[in-house]
Amino acid sequence: MALTPPVKEHPYSHLIDTVKDGTIKFFNPQKLNDPRYDKLPLSIRVMLEATIRNCDGVYTKEEDVQNILDWQQQQNKAEVPFSPARVLLQDFTGIPAMVDLAAMRDAVAKHGVDPSLVNPKCPTDLIVDHSLQIDFSKCAIQNAPNPGGGDGAHHSQGPSRSTPSRPPSKGGSHCGGQRGSCSKSACSDPPASPGRPPASVQQIENTPLLCPFHLKPVSETETALKNQEMELIRNKERLQFFKWCSKAFKNVNVVPPDVGAVHQVNLEYLSRVVQLSDGFIYPDSVVGTDSHTTMINGLGILGWGVGGIESEAVMLGQPVSLTLPQVVGCKLVGSINPLTTSIDIVLGITKHLRQAGIAGKFVEFFGPGVSQLSAPDRTTIANMCPEYNATVSFFPVDQVTLKHFKKTNFTQEKLELLESYMKAVKLFRSYEDPSEDPEYSEVIEINLSSMVPYVSGPKRPQDRVAVGDMKEDFQSCLDEKVGFKGFHISKEKQEIRVPFLHCGQEYQLAHGSVVIAAVISCTNNCNPSVMLTAGLLAKKAVEAGLVVKPYIRTSLAPGSGMVTHYLSTSGVLPYFNQLGFEVIGYGCATCVGNTAPLPEAVVDAIKQGDLVACGVLSGNRHFEGRLCDCVRANYLASPPLVVAYAIAGTVGIDFEKEPLGVTSEGKEVFLRDIWPSREEVQQTEEDTVISSIFKELRGRMKKGNTFWSNIECSDSVVFPWDPKSTYIRSPSFFSRLSKELPQPQSIENAHALLFLGDKVTTDHISPAGSIARVSAAAKYLLSKRLTPREFNSYGARRGNDAVMTRGTFASIKLCNRFMGKPGPKTLHIPSGQTMDVFEAAERYQRDGIPLIILAGKDYGSGNSRDWVAKGPYLMGVRAVIAESFEKLHKNQLVGMGIMPLQFLPGQNADSLELNGKERFTISLPDTLSPRQQLSVQTSQGNSFAVTALFDSDMEVLFFRHGGLLRYVARTLL
């Protein structure tokens, strides 16, 4: 008779305690009776609890627990594991992760292993939110649906291709200049009668929306529905795959489209603060593939962004491995200026922390100033964490947090359980009590009263400009040489004005003219006060008789229906609409390059005058050319300032001295005349932001949508790949997968595929927007008999390795030192020919030549995307040699088996006199170790040393396996 081996007792079972009359258990670190615990930052206490609870002697050991307890001495030294409570994916980065798992099922099945064993072990939520494009808006004639993401309506096929007769409208012929209407008679309001609002206000409920396919009126409420319908049709194939994933994989929850943006759903629906599982309570924590994952830190939930490759490892039961971080205490003092929005505070804190050099560190907020910030304020601040390169921005739970969750439909019983548990493990604090302050690696003090309104731009989020200095600063940008801020426009060309016709009326564009104004779903929509300020500003602007010029591409993309709900309940949504800021749908749009094409006349005017046109958006990403190729200057601003600049029509304005506009009666209206007071905003927030608005999202979650419910998919254990599919393809990451671990192979006689400079972003490496018609990816899709209208975007096609490899380094803004101008081209060194980057890589691979990339500082900054590592890997890139790396991207390179090599301090390609055309040999020892120096030999007879940026033995192991995916697959075998 076989004997069952005894179950090994948990090494920390003696720490188990109970709450709620002994019915719920938890691991209580206080029972360690170690005085060091009370001195730990609260974010480190969360890590300690997870390490204690998951201590299994294999991935997580008792030594790891002791290292975290000894954080003061071990910070920045010890490598520790962290097992989060859940994984968060959005569809752009989630689809390649799920495709990889589906491919892994195929790989293990070929070795005789049951493919159903390949499942996420960690609960995983996948939110479909990044596929929305703006096909329908108020100015629908110039905004025909464009599934290809290329040119506008004048190139599209079908009914909109010709010029049909336009239907009549009340009061005049179509295509006048009035925002929100295409009626000429609406272009000039008659004088208002005493006590009666202007005609523009009266028309709020009567502005027609035209279907761009048929040029027939569509009800305004259909705008978002039409965009959502196009989204579902355009992405049906991807959605079928997601539906299969929700059925085939255990522990996967797919949130269908038209529910909300990933970070918003995470805040409003998925966040728990504490988790309950198998009778145990423990802190909620998350890693996510969306750059906004850190937003959850504002609710006292530890979470940060990881690459898709790392997220897949966590999904499969591997802990995140990280160097025990330094924790910077950010002490907030002083009182907030009534006119300062949370965006001003966000950008102020971003500037302070970025200047402090806290890359890769945790930030934890404390001090009396924290209590003045609402929970939405905190999440808005935490959202900008990637912009100052910290790993997390943590706000420990306090009474403000509990008050917030009371609004979001937490029951009183759950709130009491949450509070009693958090206090029992000392994860709850009072910011007014300095005796509770832990010890930090360093402390940065920020005075909130010093914050004034700012915008950020014109090319980078860290370049802040006080609103009062905006006009002067933009002028200096025109004067400066081309660089991070300058455009180098000659003096004689700075005053140029280019006239153009739009909808039958003449307008003029100049340097600084606003052509895109977007209130989008990145930073602000979780913060009712900021959005309500914008809405109240719009209301006062309309009542004052101000308008937005109709050629400006305006849009409002809320993070969820919650935002639309409180904007509607507060009565400001119609005024948003009247100015052109109408709800276009729920999901990421303008921010990820999915904005609709500008009117052709506007584009022609910009090109004719070589104008520095501007986009203003309330997001947190705005790299040059990201919104639109012809819009060179882009500014981040708070939602009310987006509205203000849209009304002004230019960023070259001094709001203190110059009016926003002039009414039909000739009265000048200044920004100060229509800016709502802080008291007015707070009162409106109290009256409208109630618990019912959080119920709205929960209702959407339960209801879903008919299209999603009707999608059919296979019931098979392995995915039935369709060889004709251009969206979903089995990648080649597991080809020739052996059970045995191969020996490290040196890189011999490699060529440089690219010779890059500083600040190469993930947008440069792997674009997320539209697929250009002349690109390598377009050639591939055309060969599959797709029309440009059917191209969709790179983000939507991340499940197809053939498209994404061709899209690697396909950015029009890529500055390759082999080339004389920006673009997705490179030099094929052996032949001396210039060609697309993909075509050069393909040729090198055919010839059996390994590749490297030479780069400068901050290589890989920007959004988390796994294709920024997968693409180069499939191109044959074996190593990247750079002056410095964005930490997250460095981890992604390691995860794909690409060596991140760093020049020694003080050295770079120029100081070593490299021209990039040499051949490079990098010898690898049989035994690699973290941070080991390696020698690089060139064909010119020179040699130099580089540091292999492996931060841990686990990273070395991933690299030796040829990447993390192959490591996980071998573990299963």
MIZA-428582 format. One record per residue (C-alpha): x negated, y negated, z negated; residue in three letters. Coordinates in steps of 0.5 Angstrom, whole numbers, plus 500, padded with zeros to 3 digits. Each point is the difference from the previous one (the first is absolute). Layout:
N
XYZALA/...
//
This chain:
973
500500500MET/497493502ALA/499495495LEU/502493501THR/494496498PRO/501495494PRO/502493502VAL/494495499LYS/502495495GLU/500493502HIS/494497497PRO/504494497TYR/506503498SER/498497493HIS/502494503LEU/507501501ILE/505496497ASP/508499501THR/505494500VAL/507500501LYS/502505494ASP/494505502GLY/504501506THR/494497505ILE/493501499LYS/494496502PHE/492500500PHE/499495495ASN/492497500PRO/501497494GLN/500507496LYS/492500503LEU/499495494ASN/495497504ASP/499492499PRO/498499507ARG/507501502TYR/503494497ASP/494496504LYS/501503507LEU/504496505PRO/507502501LEU/499502507SER/494505498ILE/505503494ARG/505502506VAL/494503503MET/498504494LEU/507502499GLU/500503507ALA/493504499THR/502503493ILE/507502503ARG/497503506ASN/493503497CYS/500507503ASP/492501500GLY/499500507VAL/502494503TYR/501496494THR/495502494LYS/500498493GLU/493496502GLU/505496504ASP/504498494VAL/494498496GLN/497496505ASN/507496501ILE/500499492LEU/493498501ASP/502495505TRP/496494497GLN/493504501GLN/502504506GLN/504495505GLN/497499507ASN/496506498LYS/504507499ALA/504503505GLU/507502498VAL/506503503PRO/507497500PHE/507504501SER/505495502PRO/508502498ALA/502499508ARG/497498507VAL/504494504LEU/499500507LEU/503496506GLN/501502507ASP/494497503PHE/495503496THR/505506497GLY/501503507ILE/493502501PRO/500503493ALA/506504502MET/497502507VAL/494502496ASP/503505495LEU/504503506ALA/494501504ALA/497503493MET/506505500ARG/498502507ASP/492501498ALA/501504494VAL/505504504ALA/495502505LYS/496503494HIS/505504498GLY/503495494VAL/507499499ASP/501493503PRO/506499495SER/494499494LEU/498493503VAL/505496496ASN/499493497PRO/499502492LYS/500493498CYS/507497501PRO/500496507THR/505494502ASP/499498507LEU/504494502ILE/502498507VAL/499493501ASP/494498505HIS/504501506SER/504494501LEU/499495505GLN/504494502ILE/504501506ASP/506496498PHE/500493497SER/504493501LYS/496498506CYS/502507503ALA/499498507ILE/493499500GLN/499506495ASN/503506504ALA/498507497PRO/493502501ASN/499507498PRO/493500503GLY/498494496GLY/497497506GLY/502494504ASP/507497499GLY/507500503ALA/498498507HIS/496506501HIS/505505497SER/504505504GLN/508500500GLY/505495500PRO/495495497SER/495500506ARG/505496504SER/503493499THR/507502499PRO/506494500SER/500498493ARG/507500496PRO/503494498PRO/501497493SER/504495496LYS/498493501GLY/495501506GLY/495504504SER/495505497HIS/493499499CYS/500493496GLY/494499495GLY/504500494GLN/497505495ARG/505506499GLY/504498506SER/499500507CYS/505495502SER/498493502LYS/505496497SER/498503493ALA/493497502CYS/502493497SER/505500494ASP/505494500PRO/499495494PRO/503503494ALA/506497497SER/500497493PRO/500506495GLY/500505506ARG/493504501PRO/497500507PRO/502504506ALA/494505499SER/503501493VAL/507502502GLN/497504506GLN/497505495ILE/505505500GLU/501499508ASN/493501503THR/501506505PRO/494505501LEU/499503507LEU/499507502CYS/493499504PRO/502506504PHE/507498502HIS/500492498LEU/506501496LYS/502497493PRO/499505495VAL/502499492SER/494497496GLU/501506495THR/498505506GLU/493497501THR/497504495ALA/504506502LEU/498499507LYS/492500498ASN/501506496GLN/504504505GLU/494498505MET/495503495GLU/504506499LEU/500502507ILE/493498502ARG/497504494ASN/505506500LYS/494505502GLU/497498494ARG/506500495LEU/501507503GLN/493502497PHE/501496493PHE/507504500LYS/496507501TRP/495497494CYS/506499495SER/502507502LYS/494504501ALA/496497494PHE/501501493LYS/499494495ASN/501495506VAL/506494500ASN/501497506VAL/503493500VAL/504499507PRO/499493504PRO/504494498ASP/500501492VAL/494495499GLY/493499500ALA/495505497VAL/498495494HIS/507498499GLN/503507500VAL/494501495ASN/502495495LEU/507500500GLU/501508501TYR/494504499LEU/497497494SER/501503493ARG/495497496VAL/500507496VAL/501507503GLN/504506498LEU/498507502SER/500506497ASP/502497493GLY/494495500PHE/500493500ILE/494496503TYR/499494504PRO/502499507ASP/494499505SER/499500507VAL/495500506VAL/503497507GLY/498499507THR/503494500ASP/496493499SER/505498495HIS/500506495THR/497495495THR/506496500MET/503506495ILE/494497495ASN/505495498GLY/504504497LEU/495504496GLY/499505504ILE/493502502LEU/500501508GLY/495498505TRP/499501508GLY/496506503VAL/499503507GLY/504505503GLY/495505499ILE/499499493GLU/508500499SER/500507504GLU/495502495ALA/505498494VAL/506503503MET/496506500LEU/498500493GLY/494497500GLN/498494495PRO/498494503VAL/493499498SER/497493498LEU/494497496THR/503498493LEU/502493502PRO/498493497GLN/506497497VAL/500492501VAL/505497495GLY/503494503CYS/503495495LYS/505496502LEU/501493496VAL/504494501GLY/507498502SER/502501507ILE/502493504ASN/507500502PRO/499499508LEU/495506500THR/503507503THR/497506498SER/497500507ILE/496494498ASP/498504494ILE/498506504VAL/496497504LEU/496496495GLY/499506496ILE/498504506THR/494494501LYS/498500493HIS/499508500LEU/497500507ARG/495495498GLN/499504494ALA/497506504GLY/505506497ILE/500505506ALA/501507498GLY/502498493LYS/507500496PHE/503493498VAL/504500494GLU/504494498PHE/501497493PHE/501494496GLY/506495498PRO/501498507GLY/502507503VAL/506499496SER/502495504GLN/500504506LEU/507504502SER/499507502ALA/501498507PRO/494495499ASP/496505498ARG/501505506THR/499494505THR/493499496ILE/498508500ALA/502500507ASN/494496503MET/495504496CYS/497503507PRO/499493502GLU/495499494TYR/497507501ASN/502503493ALA/503507499THR/506498496VAL/503494497SER/503502493PHE/505497496PHE/502504494PRO/507501498VAL/503495495ASP/507497499GLN/500497506VAL/499507504THR/506503496LEU/505494501LYS/498501508HIS/502507499PHE/506499497LYS/502496506LYS/499506504THR/505505497ASN/495503495PHE/505503495THR/499497493GLN/498507498GLU/495501505LYS/497493498LEU/500502493GLU/496506501LEU/495496505LEU/499495494GLU/499505495SER/495505504TYR/496494503MET/499497493LYS/498507497ALA/494500505VAL/499493499LYS/501498508LEU/505495497PHE/498493498ARG/501493498SER/497495504TYR/500495495GLU/497504495ASP/492499501PRO/499506495SER/502505505GLU/495497506ASP/496506502PRO/492500502GLU/499498507TYR/494501504SER/500492501GLU/506495499VAL/502495505ILE/504494498GLU/505497505ILE/504494498ASN/507500503LEU/501493499SER/495498505SER/504504506MET/502496506VAL/504502506PRO/495503505TYR/500503507VAL/495505502SER/497500507GLY/499499506PRO/497507501LYS/498503493ARG/505501494PRO/494498495GLN/499493503ASP/505496496ARG/502493502VAL/504495495ALA/507498504VAL/498493498GLY/493501504ASP/503504506MET/500494505LYS/493498499GLU/498508500ASP/503502506PHE/497494504GLN/493502497SER/502507503CYS/500497506LEU/494497500ASP/496506497GLU/496505504LYS/503506501VAL/500504494GLY/504503494PHE/504493500LYS/498496506GLY/502500507PHE/495495503HIS/505495504ILE/497494504SER/502494497LYS/503498507GLU/504506500LYS/503499493GLN/506495502GLU/502504506ILE/508501500ARG/503505505VAL/507499502PRO/504506501PHE/508502502LEU/504505495HIS/507501501CYS/501494504GLY/496495496GLN/493497500GLU/496501494TYR/492499498GLN/495505497LEU/493497497ALA/495503496HIS/503502493GLY/507501503SER/504506497VAL/502505504VAL/501506495ILE/504499493ALA/501506497ALA/503502493VAL/498507500ILE/500506495SER/493500497CYS/499496494THR/506496498ASN/506504501ASN/499503493CYS/500493497ASN/507497500PRO/498493498SER/495499506VAL/506503505MET/505495497LEU/496494500THR/499501507ALA/508501501GLY/501494496LEU/495496504LEU/504503506ALA/506498498LYS/498493498LYS/497499507ALA/506502503VAL/504495496GLU/495495502ALA/501501507GLY/493503501LEU/499506506VAL/495504502VAL/498500507LYS/503506504PRO/493502503TYR/497502494ILE/501507498ARG/503501493THR/502506497SER/502502493LEU/498508498ALA/502501493PRO/496506496GLY/507503499SER/508499500GLY/499497493MET/497494503VAL/505499505THR/505501494HIS/498494496TYR/499495505LEU/507502502SER/503499493THR/496494499SER/503497506GLY/493498504VAL/500505505LEU/505497505PRO/495494499TYR/494504502PHE/504503506ASN/501492502GLN/493499500LEU/498506504GLY/498505494PHE/505505501GLU/499507497VAL/497505506ILE/500506496GLY/496504495TYR/493502500GLY/493497502CYS/501496507ALA/496493501THR/495502495CYS/497506504VAL/501497507GLY/507502501ASN/502493502THR/504499506ALA/497497506PRO/500492500LEU/504497505PRO/496500507GLU/500492500ALA/497500493VAL/494505502VAL/499496507ASP/500493496ALA/495503495ILE/495503505LYS/501494505GLN/497495494GLY/496505497ASP/504499494LEU/498502493VAL/508502498ALA/502502493CYS/503505497GLY/503500493VAL/502506496LEU/501502492SER/496506500GLY/493502498ASN/497502507ARG/499495506HIS/493502503PHE/499496507GLU/504502506GLY/504505495ARG/507497501LEU/499498507CYS/494500505ASP/501493502CYS/501497493VAL/493499497ARG/502496493ALA/504504495ASN/502498493TYR/502503494LEU/505496496ALA/506501495SER/507501503PRO/502493499PRO/494497503LEU/501505506VAL/507496501VAL/497493499ALA/494501505TYR/506503505ALA/504494499ILE/494496501ALA/498504506GLY/492498499THR/495502495VAL/497493501GLY/504496495ILE/499497493ASP/507502497PHE/499494495GLU/499494505LYS/504503506GLU/507502501PRO/502507501LEU/505497505GLY/505495502VAL/507501500THR/505498505SER/501494497GLU/493498500GLY/498501492LYS/494503499GLU/500507495VAL/494501496PHE/498507497LEU/501497493ARG/507498502ASP/502508501ILE/496504496TRP/504503494PRO/498499493SER/497506496ARG/507499495GLU/504501506GLU/497506503VAL/500503493GLN/507499499GLN/502503507THR/495506499GLU/504501493GLU/507500504ASP/498504505THR/494505498VAL/504505496ILE/500507500SER/505501505SER/495498505ILE/496506498PHE/506505501LYS/500498507GLU/493503502LEU/502507496ARG/507500504GLY/496499507ARG/495506497MET/506504499LYS/504498506LYS/495501505GLY/502499507ASN/504504505THR/494500505PHE/495503495TRP/506505498SER/501503507ASN/493501502ILE/498507501GLU/494504499CYS/497507500SER/500504493ASP/494503502SER/494501495VAL/495497505VAL/501494504PHE/503502507PRO/495495504TRP/503497506ASP/494500506PRO/504495503LYS/500495494SER/497494500THR/501498493TYR/498507496ILE/494504502ARG/496505496SER/493497499PRO/494503501SER/497499493PHE/500508498PHE/497502506SER/495505499ARG/501500493LEU/496506496SER/501502493LYS/493499499GLU/497494498LEU/495497506PRO/493497498GLN/499493501PRO/498498507GLN/495494502SER/502495505ILE/495500505GLU/499495506ASN/507497499ALA/502493504HIS/504494497ALA/507500503LEU/501493497LEU/496495497PHE/504496496LEU/500494495GLY/503498493ASP/507500498LYS/502506505VAL/507501497THR/504507501THR/505496505ASP/493499504HIS/499508500ILE/507503500SER/505494502PRO/507501498ALA/504496505GLY/502501507SER/497504505ILE/496495505ALA/502502507ARG/493501503VAL/497504494SER/498507500ALA/506502496ALA/505497505ALA/496504505LYS/501506496TYR/508498499LEU/501498508LEU/497507502SER/505503495LYS/505496505ARG/502495494LEU/502493502THR/497494497PRO/507499496ARG/499507497GLU/493499498PHE/502498493ASN/495498495SER/493503497TYR/503501493GLY/506504503ALA/495505504ARG/496501494ARG/502508501GLY/497500506ASN/492501500ASP/499499508ALA/504493499VAL/496498494MET/493502502THR/501496506ARG/503494496GLY/494500495THR/496494501PHE/505497505ALA/501494497SER/499494505ILE/497496494LYS/494505499LEU/494496500CYS/494505503ASN/493498500ARG/499504507PHE/505495503MET/501493501GLY/507499498LYS/505503496PRO/504506502GLY/500508500PRO/494501504LYS/493503499THR/494501504LEU/498508502HIS/493499498ILE/497506505PRO/504497506SER/500493498GLY/507500502GLN/506496496THR/506504499MET/506501495ASP/497502493VAL/504507501PHE/497501507GLU/493499497ALA/501504494ALA/503506505GLU/494499504ARG/495501495TYR/504506497GLN/500503507ARG/492499500ASP/500503493GLY/497494497ILE/502498493PRO/502493498LEU/499495494ILE/503493499ILE/495494498LEU/504494496ALA/499495495GLY/504498494LYS/507502497ASP/501505506TYR/507503499GLY/503495496SER/508499501GLY/506505500ASN/499507498SER/500505506ARG/497507501ASP/500499507TRP/494495499VAL/496506498ALA/504505504LYS/499497507GLY/492499499PRO/500507498TYR/503503506LEU/496495504MET/494503498GLY/497495495VAL/496503495ARG/498494495ALA/501493499VAL/494496498ILE/502493497ALA/498495495GLU/506501496SER/507504500PHE/507499498GLU/500505494LYS/507503503LEU/497501507HIS/494503498LYS/504505496ASN/504502506GLN/493500504LEU/498505495VAL/507504500GLY/499501508MET/492502500GLY/497494502ILE/494497496MET/501493498PRO/493498500LEU/498493497GLN/494496501PHE/495498494LEU/501494497PRO/498494504GLY/499504506GLN/505500507ASN/500502507ALA/497493501ASP/494500495SER/498507502LEU/500497508GLU/505506502LEU/504498507ASN/504506499GLY/498503507LYS/495505496GLU/501507499ARG/501502492PHE/498506496THR/502501493ILE/497506497SER/505503494LEU/496504495PRO/503507498ASP/503497493THR/503494500LEU/502496494SER/504493499PRO/496494502ARG/494503503GLN/496496504GLN/499503507LEU/495498506SER/502498507VAL/495501506GLN/501496506THR/498501507SER/496494500GLN/495504494GLY/503495495ASN/503503493SER/504497495PHE/504503494ALA/507500498VAL/505502494THR/505505501ALA/506498497LEU/502506497PHE/503498493ASP/501507497SER/498507501ASP/507501502MET/499495506GLU/494504502VAL/504506500LEU/505497504PHE/495498505PHE/496507500ARG/507503502HIS/501495506GLY/505496496GLY/505501495LEU/506503504LEU/495506502ARG/498501493TYR/507500497VAL/502505506ALA/494505498ARG/502499493THR/507503502LEU/496506504LEU/
//
